[in-house]
Amino acid sequence: MDGRLDAMDGRLDAMDRRLDAMDRRLDAMDGRLDAMDGRLDAMDGRFVSIDHRFEAVDNRFDALDVKWEGRFVALANEMSKLRAGYVDVREHVARLHENVNARMDGFEARLDTMDGDIDARFDAMRKDIAAQFATLSETVVHGFSRPEPA
């Protein structure tokens, strides 16, 4: 009977060693999963940051819309005042004729300035967004293939 108990004790000891080895492997796997969770959390943070940047860009566009819309409304109001201020159509035509070239040159210059300003801002924002996506792509592509530090 003692031989059987010794054999069972030996088997139990072997099973304990196997379970200890499995526990170490599971602990190592938990560490790897925790590291992967950390990387995923970092990526989520980057995506949130990109979302905030896009919101900022959208707010800039909205501000530009308000700015330019206000200028066009002011121009429309000015034109309404000009129309209402002239009683005689001939007087109105005569005054417009005197200033039409100057007004058109000024208006075209303002449109050219606004067009150049908007194009420059769009180009700058596009470059900024392209650089951010390049950085993000580089992080996503190469971030998971880096070896674990020892």
N, CA and C atoms as an extended XYZ file, in Angstrom:
450
Properties=species:S:1:pos:R:3:atomname:S:1:resname:S:1:resid:I:1 pbc="F F F"
N         0.806       -1.186        0.000 N   MET     1
C         0.000        0.000        0.000 CA  MET     1
C         0.860        1.265        0.000 C   MET     1
N         1.990        1.208        0.737 N   ASP     2
C         2.876        2.371        0.770 CA  ASP     2
C         3.454        2.651       -0.612 C   ASP     2
N         3.685        1.625       -1.385 N   GLY     3
C         4.198        1.802       -2.741 CA  GLY     3
C         3.201        2.544       -3.621 C   GLY     3
N         1.954        2.214       -3.423 N   ARG     4
C         0.923        2.907       -4.202 CA  ARG     4
C         0.821        4.379       -3.811 C   ARG     4
N         0.923        4.641       -2.515 N   LEU     5
C         0.872        6.026       -2.042 CA  LEU     5
C         2.077        6.815       -2.541 C   LEU     5
N         3.251        6.163       -2.531 N   ASP     6
C         4.450        6.839       -3.040 CA  ASP     6
C         4.306        7.142       -4.534 C   ASP     6
N         3.743        6.167       -5.271 N   ALA     7
C         3.534        6.378       -6.706 CA  ALA     7
C         2.532        7.513       -6.942 C   ALA     7
N         1.476        7.555       -6.128 N   MET     8
C         0.493        8.636       -6.263 CA  MET     8
C         1.115        9.983       -5.902 C   MET     8
N         1.948        9.984       -4.837 N   ASP     9
C         2.635       11.229       -4.464 CA  ASP     9
C         3.547       11.690       -5.592 C   ASP     9
N         4.236       10.747       -6.224 N   GLY    10
C         5.100       11.091       -7.360 CA  GLY    10
C         4.297       11.663       -8.517 C   GLY    10
N         3.168       11.053       -8.803 N   ARG    11
C         2.314       11.554       -9.877 CA  ARG    11
C         1.769       12.950       -9.551 C   ARG    11
N         1.356       13.116       -8.271 N   LEU    12
C         0.852       14.424       -7.849 CA  LEU    12
C         1.947       15.489       -7.940 C   LEU    12
N         3.181       15.125       -7.549 N   ASP    13
C         4.295       16.076       -7.664 CA  ASP    13
C         4.544       16.442       -9.125 C   ASP    13
N         4.493       15.452      -10.015 N   ALA    14
C         4.687       15.713      -11.444 CA  ALA    14
C         3.565       16.609      -11.971 C   ALA    14
N         2.340       16.341      -11.526 N   MET    15
C         1.221       17.175      -11.955 CA  MET    15
C         1.374       18.597      -11.422 C   MET    15
N         1.857       18.732      -10.165 N   ASP    16
C         2.092       20.074       -9.606 CA  ASP    16
C         3.132       20.829      -10.424 C   ASP    16
N         4.214       20.138      -10.842 N   ARG    17
C         5.243       20.792      -11.658 CA  ARG    17
C         4.657       21.219      -13.007 C   ARG    17
N         3.854       20.352      -13.587 N   ARG    18
C         3.223       20.702      -14.861 CA  ARG    18
C         2.282       21.900      -14.702 C   ARG    18
N         1.496       21.890      -13.625 N   LEU    19
C         0.593       23.011      -13.369 CA  LEU    19
C         1.373       24.302      -13.120 C   LEU    19
N         2.501       24.200      -12.398 N   ASP    20
C         3.332       25.394      -12.179 CA  ASP    20
C         3.873       25.921      -13.506 C   ASP    20
N         4.308       25.021      -14.385 N   ALA    21
C         4.802       25.440      -15.702 CA  ALA    21
C         3.675       26.092      -16.508 C   ALA    21
N         2.475       25.512      -16.427 N   MET    22
C         1.338       26.092      -17.138 CA  MET    22
C         0.993       27.471      -16.568 C   MET    22
N         1.078       27.601      -15.234 N   ASP    23
C         0.822       28.910      -14.615 CA  ASP    23
C         1.821       29.953      -15.105 C   ASP    23
N         3.097       29.581      -15.212 N   ARG    24
C         4.107       30.526      -15.708 CA  ARG    24
C         3.797       30.919      -17.150 C   ARG    24
N         3.418       29.936      -17.957 N   ARG    25
C         3.066       30.240      -19.347 CA  ARG    25
C         1.845       31.166      -19.418 C   ARG    25
N         0.840       30.889      -18.586 N   LEU    26
C        -0.345       31.748      -18.560 CA  LEU    26
C         0.002       33.154      -18.080 C   LEU    26
N         0.897       33.256      -17.088 N   ASP    27
C         1.330       34.588      -16.628 CA  ASP    27
C         2.048       35.335      -17.744 C   ASP    27
N         2.895       34.635      -18.496 N   ALA    28
C         3.585       35.272      -19.622 CA  ALA    28
C         2.575       35.713      -20.678 C   ALA    28
N         1.580       34.861      -20.927 N   MET    29
C         0.559       35.210      -21.909 CA  MET    29
C        -0.255       36.414      -21.429 C   MET    29
N        -0.571       36.462      -20.126 N   ASP    30
C        -1.270       37.629      -19.569 CA  ASP    30
C        -0.444       38.894      -19.757 C   ASP    30
N         0.856       38.794      -19.559 N   GLY    31
C         1.731       39.953      -19.771 CA  GLY    31
C         1.691       40.424      -21.212 C   GLY    31
N         1.737       39.483      -22.132 N   ARG    32
C         1.667       39.854      -23.550 CA  ARG    32
C         0.321       40.497      -23.886 C   ARG    32
N        -0.757       39.925      -23.348 N   LEU    33
C        -2.080       40.502      -23.595 CA  LEU    33
C        -2.195       41.898      -22.985 C   LEU    33
N        -1.617       42.092      -21.793 N   ASP    34
C        -1.626       43.431      -21.185 CA  ASP    34
C        -0.855       44.417      -22.050 C   ASP    34
N         0.279       43.985      -22.604 N   ALA    35
C         1.052       44.865      -23.490 CA  ALA    35
C         0.241       45.203      -24.737 C   ALA    35
N        -0.446       44.209      -25.289 N   MET    36
C        -1.278       44.452      -26.466 CA  MET    36
C        -2.419       45.413      -26.124 C   MET    36
N        -3.031       45.239      -24.934 N   ASP    37
C        -4.076       46.173      -24.501 CA  ASP    37
C        -3.525       47.585      -24.387 C   ASP    37
N        -2.316       47.714      -23.881 N   GLY    38
C        -1.686       49.034      -23.787 CA  GLY    38
C        -1.500       49.658      -25.155 C   GLY    38
N        -1.059       48.864      -26.105 N   ARG    39
C        -0.889       49.383      -27.464 CA  ARG    39
C        -2.226       49.795      -28.073 C   ARG    39
N        -3.249       48.971      -27.854 N   LEU    40
C        -4.576       49.313      -28.374 CA  LEU    40
C        -5.116       50.585      -27.714 C   LEU    40
N        -4.880       50.728      -26.412 N   ASP    41
C        -5.300       51.962      -25.731 CA  ASP    41
C        -4.566       53.170      -26.298 C   ASP    41
N        -3.279       52.999      -26.591 N   ALA    42
C        -2.512       54.101      -27.186 CA  ALA    42
C        -3.078       54.460      -28.559 C   ALA    42
N        -3.430       53.446      -29.344 N   MET    43
C        -4.023       53.716      -30.659 CA  MET    43
C        -5.362       54.426      -30.509 C   MET    43
N        -6.171       53.989      -29.538 N   ASP    44
C        -7.443       54.672      -29.297 CA  ASP    44
C        -7.200       56.135      -28.959 C   ASP    44
N        -6.188       56.387      -28.142 N   GLY    45
C        -5.848       57.769      -27.807 CA  GLY    45
C        -5.456       58.564      -29.029 C   GLY    45
N        -4.700       57.943      -29.919 N   ARG    46
C        -4.303       58.633      -31.148 CA  ARG    46
C        -5.516       58.924      -32.025 C   ARG    46
N        -6.433       57.958      -32.109 N   PHE    47
C        -7.639       58.188      -32.901 CA  PHE    47
C        -8.476       59.324      -32.305 C   PHE    47
N        -8.568       59.361      -30.987 N   VAL    48
C        -9.301       60.452      -30.332 CA  VAL    48
C        -8.631       61.782      -30.648 C   VAL    48
N        -7.293       61.794      -30.601 N   SER    49
C        -6.550       63.019      -30.924 CA  SER    49
C        -6.822       63.455      -32.359 C   SER    49
N        -6.832       62.501      -33.275 N   ILE    50
C        -7.116       62.825      -34.683 CA  ILE    50
C        -8.540       63.351      -34.820 C   ILE    50
N        -9.493       62.743      -34.099 N   ASP    51
C       -10.870       63.242      -34.136 CA  ASP    51
C       -10.941       64.687      -33.653 C   ASP    51
N       -10.201       64.990      -32.569 N   HIS    52
C       -10.198       66.370      -32.066 CA  HIS    52
C        -9.588       67.319      -33.092 C   HIS    52
N        -8.545       66.865      -33.774 N   ARG    53
C        -7.928       67.718      -34.785 CA  ARG    53
C        -8.893       67.970      -35.943 C   ARG    53
N        -9.619       66.930      -36.354 N   PHE    54
C       -10.607       67.117      -37.418 CA  PHE    54
C       -11.719       68.067      -36.969 C   PHE    54
N       -12.114       67.970      -35.693 N   GLU    55
C       -13.117       68.906      -35.186 CA  GLU    55
C       -12.580       70.333      -35.232 C   GLU    55
N       -11.299       70.495      -34.885 N   ALA    56
C       -10.700       71.834      -34.937 CA  ALA    56
C       -10.677       72.359      -36.370 C   ALA    56
N       -10.329       71.487      -37.317 N   VAL    57
C       -10.325       71.896      -38.727 CA  VAL    57
C       -11.737       72.269      -39.165 C   VAL    57
N       -12.704       71.470      -38.762 N   ASP    58
C       -14.099       71.764      -39.104 CA  ASP    58
C       -14.534       73.099      -38.503 C   ASP    58
N       -14.116       73.360      -37.266 N   ASN    59
C       -14.444       74.648      -36.641 CA  ASN    59
C       -13.793       75.801      -37.390 C   ASN    59
N       -12.563       75.591      -37.868 N   ARG    60
C       -11.903       76.638      -38.656 CA  ARG    60
C       -12.691       76.923      -39.936 C   ARG    60
N       -13.134       75.856      -40.607 N   PHE    61
C       -13.928       76.044      -41.822 CA  PHE    61
C       -15.231       76.782      -41.509 C   PHE    61
N       -15.865       76.412      -40.399 N   ASP    62
C       -17.097       77.102      -40.014 CA  ASP    62
C       -16.829       78.580      -39.751 C   ASP    62
N       -15.717       78.868      -39.071 N   ALA    63
C       -15.371       80.271      -38.800 CA  ALA    63
C       -15.117       81.028      -40.102 C   ALA    63
N       -14.442       80.375      -41.043 N   LEU    64
C       -14.215       81.023      -42.339 CA  LEU    64
C       -15.534       81.265      -43.065 C   LEU    64
N       -16.426       80.288      -42.995 N   ASP    65
C       -17.741       80.474      -43.621 CA  ASP    65
C       -18.458       81.678      -43.027 C   ASP    65
N       -18.441       81.776      -41.701 N   VAL    66
C       -19.109       82.902      -41.039 CA  VAL    66
C       -18.449       84.212      -41.447 C   VAL    66
N       -17.110       84.207      -41.472 N   LYS    67
C       -16.374       85.430      -41.824 CA  LYS    67
C       -16.731       85.894      -43.233 C   LYS    67
N       -16.636       84.973      -44.191 N   TRP    68
C       -16.896       85.364      -45.580 CA  TRP    68
C       -18.369       85.629      -45.815 C   TRP    68
N       -19.230       84.887      -45.146 N   GLU    69
C       -20.665       85.131      -45.297 CA  GLU    69
C       -21.012       86.526      -44.785 C   GLU    69
N       -20.401       86.918      -43.674 N   GLY    70
C       -20.632       88.263      -43.149 CA  GLY    70
C       -20.204       89.338      -44.133 C   GLY    70
N       -19.095       89.114      -44.801 N   ARG    71
C       -18.631       90.088      -45.785 CA  ARG    71
C       -19.587       90.176      -46.974 C   ARG    71
N       -20.081       89.028      -47.421 N   PHE    72
C       -21.025       89.050      -48.537 CA  PHE    72
C       -22.351       89.690      -48.130 C   PHE    72
N       -22.785       89.443      -46.901 N   VAL    73
C       -24.013       90.081      -46.411 CA  VAL    73
C       -23.815       91.590      -46.348 C   VAL    73
N       -22.647       92.022      -45.865 N   ALA    74
C       -22.367       93.464      -45.814 CA  ALA    74
C       -22.382       94.063      -47.213 C   ALA    74
N       -21.806       93.351      -48.167 N   LEU    75
C       -21.817       93.835      -49.551 CA  LEU    75
C       -23.251       93.908      -50.092 C   LEU    75
N       -24.058       92.897      -49.785 N   ALA    76
C       -25.458       92.902      -50.234 CA  ALA    76
C       -26.223       94.052      -49.582 C   ALA    76
N       -25.961       94.298      -48.306 N   ASN    77
C       -26.615       95.427      -47.623 CA  ASN    77
C       -26.196       96.755      -48.242 C   ASN    77
N       -24.933       96.862      -48.576 N   GLU    78
C       -24.445       98.086      -49.212 CA  GLU    78
C       -25.138       98.305      -50.554 C   GLU    78
N       -25.273       97.234      -51.303 N   MET    79
C       -25.956       97.349      -52.595 CA  MET    79
C       -27.422       97.743      -52.401 C   MET    79
N       -28.080       97.206      -51.381 N   SER    80
C       -29.477       97.570      -51.106 CA  SER    80
C       -29.592       99.043      -50.744 C   SER    80
N       -28.641       99.518      -49.934 N   LYS    81
C       -28.657      100.936      -49.559 CA  LYS    81
C       -28.444      101.820      -50.782 C   LYS    81
N       -27.547      101.379      -51.661 N   LEU    82
C       -27.312      102.161      -52.878 CA  LEU    82
C       -28.572      102.244      -53.730 C   LEU    82
N       -29.262      101.117      -53.862 N   ARG    83
C       -30.492      101.108      -54.663 CA  ARG    83
C       -31.569      101.994      -54.041 C   ARG    83
N       -31.695      101.915      -52.727 N   ALA    84
C       -32.743      102.695      -52.056 CA  ALA    84
C       -32.409      104.187      -52.033 C   ALA    84
N       -31.119      104.505      -52.038 N   GLY    85
C       -30.711      105.901      -51.945 CA  GLY    85
C       -30.922      106.700      -53.207 C   GLY    85
N       -31.055      106.055      -54.322 N   TYR    86
C       -31.213      106.776      -55.592 CA  TYR    86
C       -32.675      106.796      -56.010 C   TYR    86
N       -33.216      107.987      -56.158 N   VAL    87
C       -34.618      108.131      -56.561 CA  VAL    87
C       -34.738      108.013      -58.069 C   VAL    87
N       -33.887      108.675      -58.747 N   ASP    88
C       -33.952      108.685      -60.204 CA  ASP    88
C       -33.068      107.572      -60.760 C   ASP    88
N       -33.624      106.760      -61.622 N   VAL    89
C       -32.878      105.656      -62.214 CA  VAL    89
C       -31.697      106.170      -63.022 C   VAL    89
N       -31.904      107.278      -63.717 N   ARG    90
C       -30.802      107.828      -64.514 CA  ARG    90
C       -29.645      108.267      -63.620 C   ARG    90
N       -29.976      108.876      -62.479 N   GLU    91
C       -28.927      109.290      -61.552 CA  GLU    91
C       -28.181      108.066      -61.018 C   GLU    91
N       -28.952      107.046      -60.732 N   HIS    92
C       -28.366      105.792      -60.244 CA  HIS    92
C       -27.413      105.197      -61.282 C   HIS    92
N       -27.870      105.145      -62.532 N   VAL    93
C       -27.042      104.601      -63.611 CA  VAL    93
C       -25.805      105.462      -63.814 C   VAL    93
N       -25.973      106.774      -63.756 N   ALA    94
C       -24.830      107.671      -63.942 CA  ALA    94
C       -23.787      107.458      -62.850 C   ALA    94
N       -24.237      107.354      -61.604 N   ARG    95
C       -23.290      107.130      -60.501 CA  ARG    95
C       -22.611      105.767      -60.612 C   ARG    95
N       -23.390      104.769      -60.965 N   LEU    96
C       -22.786      103.443      -61.134 CA  LEU    96
C       -21.778      103.451      -62.272 C   LEU    96
N       -22.120      104.138      -63.344 N   HIS    97
C       -21.217      104.197      -64.485 CA  HIS    97
C       -19.894      104.857      -64.111 C   HIS    97
N       -19.943      105.878      -63.277 N   GLU    98
C       -18.718      106.560      -62.861 CA  GLU    98
C       -17.807      105.643      -62.050 C   GLU    98
N       -18.421      104.828      -61.217 N   ASN    99
C       -17.624      104.026      -60.278 CA  ASN    99
C       -17.563      102.542      -60.620 C   ASN    99
N       -18.167      102.152      -61.742 N   VAL   100
C       -18.269      100.715      -62.009 CA  VAL   100
C       -16.903      100.062      -62.155 C   VAL   100
N       -15.999      100.679      -62.876 N   ASN   101
C       -14.681      100.067      -63.048 CA  ASN   101
C       -13.922       99.990      -61.729 C   ASN   101
N       -13.976      101.066      -60.955 N   ALA   102
C       -13.286      101.062      -59.665 CA  ALA   102
C       -13.887      100.011      -58.730 C   ALA   102
N       -15.215       99.938      -58.708 N   ARG   103
C       -15.865       98.960      -57.833 CA  ARG   103
C       -15.566       97.524      -58.279 C   ARG   103
N       -15.611       97.282      -59.565 N   MET   104
C       -15.332       95.926      -60.057 CA  MET   104
C       -13.887       95.540      -59.797 C   MET   104
N       -12.956       96.474      -60.006 N   ASP   105
C       -11.550       96.181      -59.712 CA  ASP   105
C       -11.373       95.856      -58.233 C   ASP   105
N       -12.002       96.663      -57.375 N   GLY   106
C       -11.914       96.406      -55.933 CA  GLY   106
C       -12.558       95.084      -55.557 C   GLY   106
N       -13.710       94.786      -56.147 N   PHE   107
C       -14.408       93.534      -55.854 CA  PHE   107
C       -13.596       92.338      -56.335 C   PHE   107
N       -13.050       92.440      -57.555 N   GLU   108
C       -12.224       91.343      -58.072 CA  GLU   108
C       -10.979       91.161      -57.227 C   GLU   108
N       -10.391       92.266      -56.782 N   ALA   109
C        -9.212       92.154      -55.918 CA  ALA   109
C        -9.582       91.463      -54.604 C   ALA   109
N       -10.740       91.818      -54.034 N   ARG   110
C       -11.180       91.148      -52.806 CA  ARG   110
C       -11.431       89.666      -53.047 C   ARG   110
N       -12.076       89.347      -54.165 N   LEU   111
C       -12.314       87.931      -54.483 CA  LEU   111
C       -11.005       87.182      -54.673 C   LEU   111
N       -10.050       87.795      -55.375 N   ASP   112
C        -8.742       87.156      -55.561 CA  ASP   112
C        -8.047       86.945      -54.224 C   ASP   112
N        -8.112       87.941      -53.357 N   THR   113
C        -7.500       87.822      -52.031 CA  THR   113
C        -8.165       86.710      -51.230 C   THR   113
N        -9.502       86.687      -51.237 N   MET   114
C       -10.217       85.644      -50.501 CA  MET   114
C        -9.902       84.277      -51.089 C   MET   114
N        -9.866       84.164      -52.402 N   ASP   115
C        -9.580       82.893      -53.063 CA  ASP   115
C        -8.183       82.410      -52.700 C   ASP   115
N        -7.208       83.310      -52.758 N   GLY   116
C        -5.839       82.931      -52.402 CA  GLY   116
C        -5.726       82.532      -50.942 C   GLY   116
N        -6.409       83.269      -50.059 N   ASP   117
C        -6.384       82.962      -48.634 CA  ASP   117
C        -7.001       81.597      -48.357 C   ASP   117
N        -8.140       81.330      -48.973 N   ILE   118
C        -8.811       80.039      -48.774 CA  ILE   118
C        -7.959       78.908      -49.336 C   ILE   118
N        -7.393       79.086      -50.534 N   ASP   119
C        -6.537       78.041      -51.119 CA  ASP   119
C        -5.333       77.768      -50.243 C   ASP   119
N        -4.706       78.811      -49.719 N   ALA   120
C        -3.531       78.626      -48.863 CA  ALA   120
C        -3.900       77.873      -47.593 C   ALA   120
N        -5.030       78.218      -47.003 N   ARG   121
C        -5.451       77.526      -45.777 CA  ARG   121
C        -5.807       76.069      -46.055 C   ARG   121
N        -6.498       75.815      -47.179 N   PHE   122
C        -6.816       74.430      -47.531 CA  PHE   122
C        -5.533       73.630      -47.759 C   PHE   122
N        -4.576       74.208      -48.478 N   ASP   123
C        -3.320       73.500      -48.738 CA  ASP   123
C        -2.590       73.203      -47.443 C   ASP   123
N        -2.531       74.167      -46.545 N   ALA   124
C        -1.859       73.948      -45.266 CA  ALA   124
C        -2.561       72.864      -44.458 C   ALA   124
N        -3.899       72.891      -44.441 N   MET   125
C        -4.638       71.873      -43.698 CA  MET   125
C        -4.474       70.500      -44.337 C   MET   125
N        -4.483       70.453      -45.674 N   ARG   126
C        -4.290       69.159      -46.345 CA  ARG   126
C        -2.916       68.583      -46.020 C   ARG   126
N        -1.882       69.425      -46.047 N   LYS   127
C        -0.538       68.944      -45.725 CA  LYS   127
C        -0.467       68.455      -44.288 C   LYS   127
N        -1.089       69.188      -43.365 N   ASP   128
C        -1.092       68.799      -41.966 CA  ASP   128
C        -1.807       67.464      -41.777 C   ASP   128
N        -2.959       67.313      -42.424 N   ILE   129
C        -3.723       66.064      -42.308 CA  ILE   129
C        -2.949       64.908      -42.942 C   ILE   129
N        -2.321       65.137      -44.091 N   ALA   130
C        -1.538       64.079      -44.740 CA  ALA   130
C        -0.376       63.661      -43.851 C   ALA   130
N         0.277       64.613      -43.211 N   ALA   131
C         1.389       64.280      -42.316 CA  ALA   131
C         0.892       63.487      -41.113 C   ALA   131
N        -0.257       63.861      -40.565 N   GLN   132
C        -0.809       63.134      -39.429 CA  GLN   132
C        -1.188       61.710      -39.822 C   GLN   132
N        -1.778       61.540      -41.009 N   PHE   133
C        -2.125       60.193      -41.448 CA  PHE   133
C        -0.875       59.375      -41.736 C   PHE   133
N         0.158       59.993      -42.271 N   ALA   134
C         1.402       59.265      -42.518 CA  ALA   134
C         1.991       58.781      -41.198 C   ALA   134
N         1.986       59.642      -40.186 N   THR   135
C         2.492       59.260      -38.871 CA  THR   135
C         1.654       58.140      -38.281 C   THR   135
N         0.342       58.272      -38.379 N   LEU   136
C        -0.537       57.241      -37.852 CA  LEU   136
C        -0.337       55.926      -38.595 C   LEU   136
N        -0.224       55.976      -39.914 N   SER   137
C        -0.014       54.761      -40.702 CA  SER   137
C         1.293       54.100      -40.311 C   SER   137
N         2.326       54.896      -40.136 N   GLU   138
C         3.625       54.364      -39.749 CA  GLU   138
C         3.519       53.689      -38.381 C   GLU   138
N         2.774       54.302      -37.469 N   THR   139
C         2.604       53.743      -36.134 CA  THR   139
C         1.814       52.446      -36.188 C   THR   139
N         0.736       52.454      -36.950 N   VAL   140
C        -0.108       51.261      -37.018 CA  VAL   140
C         0.627       50.120      -37.707 C   VAL   140
N         1.340       50.412      -38.795 N   VAL   141
C         2.013       49.360      -39.554 CA  VAL   141
C         3.197       48.799      -38.775 C   VAL   141
N         3.998       49.663      -38.177 N   HIS   142
C         5.226       49.213      -37.530 CA  HIS   142
C         5.089       49.057      -36.023 C   HIS   142
N         4.021       49.575      -35.450 N   GLY   143
C         3.870       49.534      -34.001 CA  GLY   143
C         3.699       48.133      -33.457 C   GLY   143
N         3.080       47.225      -34.189 N   PHE   144
C         2.848       45.882      -33.687 CA  PHE   144
C         3.990       44.931      -34.019 C   PHE   144
N         4.902       45.328      -34.881 N   SER   145
C         5.959       44.405      -35.281 CA  SER   145
C         7.247       44.632      -34.510 C   SER   145
N         7.260       45.561      -33.575 N   ARG   146
C         8.463       45.804      -32.790 CA  ARG   146
C         8.648       44.675      -31.782 C   ARG   146
N         9.879       44.221      -31.581 N   PRO   147
C        10.102       43.166      -30.586 CA  PRO   147
C         9.878       43.707      -29.180 C   PRO   147
N         9.485       42.845      -28.298 N   GLU   148
C         9.265       43.220      -26.913 CA  GLU   148
C        10.614       43.532      -26.266 C   GLU   148
N        10.686       44.599      -25.459 N   PRO   149
C        11.952       44.882      -24.765 CA  PRO   149
C        12.238       43.797      -23.740 C   PRO   149
N        13.506       43.510      -23.556 N   ALA   150
C        13.888       42.431      -22.633 CA  ALA   150
C        13.769       42.860      -21.192 C   ALA   150
